Structure formats: structure tokens, C-alpha cells
Amino acid sequence: MRHILRGLVLLVVSLVASQVMAQGYTTLKDPAPLQVTADKIEVTAVFSYTCGYCYQLEPQLQTWTLKQSSDVQVVKLPAAFNKQWEHLARAYYIMDVLNLTEQAHMAMFNAIHQQNANLGSQRALGNFFEQYGIKSDQTEQLYTSFGVESRLRQDVARIKAYRITGVPALVIDGRYVVDGKSAGSLENMLVVADKLINEIRQSR
């Protein structure tokens, strides 16, 4: 009897996993609050600079973003699952405050994954931002500024609301989570995202 019950449990788990794989995403039981206006479809891209898969996806995501209609808004969310990732999340907030995201976002990925740069200290971040004309003391002040601290707390709360445990991930309209596992591949994440965006657009 115990073997039969165990078999039934495994069957149910397998069926649920197969269903997720078939549709390419998971649906949040409790939709998360949106960061965009009601006329937009929010796509939240959750990443970490040290994540190799995030590095592979980022150029594809940038190209994909440029092809989207004006009713789609992509929002970046650096995951802070540990102290190292929190440190680099602060780096993202700093470049955002300084309006350097377009220039520095992919450059930081490249520094870590192509140049093997160690950006694990505030001094290293200061050196990184100096190439954009930012003095190291300004980077240091921003690192622990009220604005950066507030964004970090808010984004940690958003990660919990999305129930995300790994990256890269895309959260569509605060309701649907797409990752490499559910979509089957990094490339297919964007295919699934397109499908969901079209369905949301048609339902409005």
C-alpha cells in the first residue's frame, strides 16, 4: 500500500511538472503589485551580474525589448539572494541613479564574464564607475544612500512575492513567471513571454 501511495505522489508531481513545461510558465497564486501604469504590460527581468545564464540571456533580451510595442515596459530587477548578489544589486541601482544604465549595464556583465574582473568590493565598484567620469567618493556615498537602501528593500520584497529562487527569470504582468526550466531553454523564455503578452493584450 505504501508503495502504491508513493507511486501516486510521484505521478502527481510528474504531471504537474509536465504541465508547467508544456505551458512554459508558472502562475502566481497571488499576483504581485505592478510597477508600471495600467496601460502598460509589465515584464520584470530578474537577474544577477554573476549569473552566467543571465549574461547569455541579456543580449537576446535587449534585442527582444527593442522589438516590443509601446504598451510593453521592461523593468530590471537585480536579485539579492546573498551578500555578493546584494552588493552587485547596489551597483545596478547606482548606475540607474546616475543615468548610466544604457552604457554600464552590459559593460558590467562583460567585465565579470569576459574580463574576469573582481567587482566584489566598494573600491572595485568605484574604479568601475570612474570610467564613466564618476568620482569614487560619489559611488561610495550612493552605495549606502537612502534611495539605494529603499530600492533594495523593495526589490527583495518583490522577489519574495514572485516566489523566485533562481535567475534569470521573467515575470509577466505580475502574474506569470518564466524561467529556463519552465520554458525549456533561455531562448524559449522570450517566446513564452511573447505568447503571454499577446494573451494579456487580447484580454484587455
Secondary structure as UniProt FT lines:
FT   HELIX           2..23
FT   STRAND          26..27
FT   TURN            38..39
FT   STRAND          41..47
FT   TURN            49..50
FT   HELIX           52..66
FT   TURN            70..71
FT   STRAND          72..78
FT   HELIX           83..97
FT   TURN            98..99
FT   HELIX           101..113
FT   HELIX           122..130
FT   TURN            131..133
FT   HELIX           136..143
FT   HELIX           146..162
FT   STRAND          169..172
FT   TURN            173..175
FT   STRAND          176..179
FT   HELIX           180..183
FT   HELIX           186..203
//
